[in-house]
Amino acid sequence: MIMGKTILVLGGGIGGIRTAREINKMIGNDEDATLAKILVFEKEKASLFAPSLTWMMVGRRETYDIQDDLSKIELSGIEVVYGDIESVDPESISVVSNGKSYKGDYMVVSLGTEQADYKGLSKAGHNFYTSEGAKNFHKKLLRFKKGRIAIVVSTMPFKSPVAPYEASMLVDSYLRENDIREHSDVTLFSPEKTPMSFAGKEVSENIKSLLESKDITYCPEHELEAAEPGKLTFKNNGETKETSFDLIAYTPHHECPAVIKEAGLVGSSGWVEVNEKTLSTKFKNVYAIGDITNIQLSDDESLPKAGVFAQYQASVVANNIVKDIHGKEADKEFEAKGKYILEQGDGKASSIGGNFYSADLEIKESSAIQHWVKILQEKSWFAKNF
Ligand SMILES: Cc1cc2nc3c(=O)[nH]c(=O)nc-3n(C[C@H](O)[C@H](O)[C@H](O)COP(=O)(O)OP(=O)(O)OC[C@H]3O[C@@H](n4cnc5c(N)ncnc54)[C@H](O)[C@@H]3O)c2cc1C
């Protein structure tokens, strides 16, 4: 007879929801008794599907289309504990939330990234990594008739390496549809050397050509120095450049959540270092998945922070925890294979994927099918989980 185990899942975002669901599905029941209690710790009541935010920027989604009530994941065996996680002790596998301490047998950390303002950007533009920012950007876009639009990457690393490229191409497409493209320009500033360098030269060159074909000015190696309404200052190759803009959307600065830094789970990268195959941390029965982790691909490149990987890692960890509870060997490994879809506007998209460890990724030619695949991914996320 297996004794019921408690699994603490920190974060009810993409990785956390997938972990809880998979464990619940695989664990099985014993004479109607659930063999595991899964506690999901989450501060937000509404669960947002962030990959759809770029559509929201151009008015293709409303808030209610891309979020749902997290309580819908509560089933027999899954319980959500709402509130800010106040502290985490990986040694004793325990968490404090709302002043109450919870102890578990396993812990899966999936708290994502903490967003922060950078050099005053929050006063100059719209953070399209939040639903409020994406929505406010769209409101301004509705009134935009001519002028200059900037998409700015605050700092590296940032989650979803495709998002700023996708944002600039969707904005371009919106301007064309509304016959204002010839009275406007779109510029993308990034500290990156080249688009998605971890994906290899072919993918990078392909994205640069795409931007060029759409007349989007791409400014790589631009470090933001200062931002104020209507004005951005960058450092590029030792030179200071000042430019003015009418409308600005930006990716925020990303950090590992403070509560996890304080828990001693963070390595020299500033993120949680895990075993790249099992996602285990240095603490027994404590795993970390998704955006909060750092997996080094080479000396200079890390695995991108993306929902596809958070989900893949969740399924590996869930499987291995269930096997362990049943007294069996862990038999699943994370292989860093995957693909994600880059929306390009005009109802087209292309997929970028392959084995991320070999940096030998492929970009599929842009097509309407990939655009529909991206829509299907969004719909199936909600259909499967809520
Ligand atoms: C604009 C945009 C576009 C994107 N596009 C894509 C795409 O096309 N493809 C793709 O694969 N990925 C995409 N992503 C990335 C994807 O959303 C993330 O990689 C994914 O959500 C990571 O999952 P996670 O579980 O690690 O973190 P998250 O989904 O961010 O979940 C973390 C959860 O932890 C909670 N939390 C944090 N701190 C605390 C605390 N102290 N107490 C309680 N709760 C806490 C948060 O509220 C959050 O719900 C995109 C992201 C953005 C912003």
The ligand as an ORCA input file, in Angstrom:
! r2SCAN-3c Opt
* xyz 0 1
  C       4.753     38.234    -24.957
  C       5.143     36.793    -24.744
  C       5.109     35.907    -25.819
  C       5.472     34.564    -25.628
  N       5.431     33.714    -26.705
  C       5.785     32.416    -26.539
  C       5.711     31.489    -27.639
  O       5.304     31.849    -28.745
  N       6.111     30.215    -27.423
  C       6.560     29.791    -26.207
  O       6.908     28.618    -26.072
  N       6.653     30.639    -25.146
  C       6.263     31.923    -25.280
  N       6.313     32.785    -24.206
  C       7.006     32.356    -22.972
  C       6.133     31.548    -22.037
  O       4.977     32.274    -21.662
  C       6.962     31.219    -20.787
  O       8.172     30.642    -21.194
  C       6.227     30.257    -19.874
  O       5.079     30.899    -19.368
  C       7.126     29.769    -18.748
  O       6.425     28.987    -17.830
  P       6.845     29.005    -16.284
  O       5.933     28.048    -15.611
  O       8.301     28.848    -16.161
  O       6.531     30.499    -15.807
  P       5.148     31.284    -15.810
  O       4.204     30.743    -16.824
  O       5.501     32.724    -15.885
  O       4.532     30.976    -14.362
  C       5.094     31.447    -13.174
  C       3.965     31.634    -12.172
  O       4.503     31.842    -10.854
  C       3.727     32.825    -10.197
  N       4.552     33.427     -9.131
  C       5.741     34.064     -9.262
  N       6.215     34.438     -8.061
  C       5.300     34.027     -7.139
  C       5.232     34.113     -5.704
  N       6.188     34.694     -4.962
  N       4.160     33.576     -5.090
  C       3.165     32.956     -5.817
  N       3.186     32.852     -7.161
  C       4.240     33.371     -7.814
  C       3.364     33.807    -11.308
  O       2.226     34.574    -10.979
  C       3.124     32.865    -12.489
  O       1.759     32.498    -12.630
  C       5.894     34.115    -24.343
  C       5.904     35.008    -23.257
  C       5.527     36.327    -23.449
  C       5.527     37.267    -22.261
*
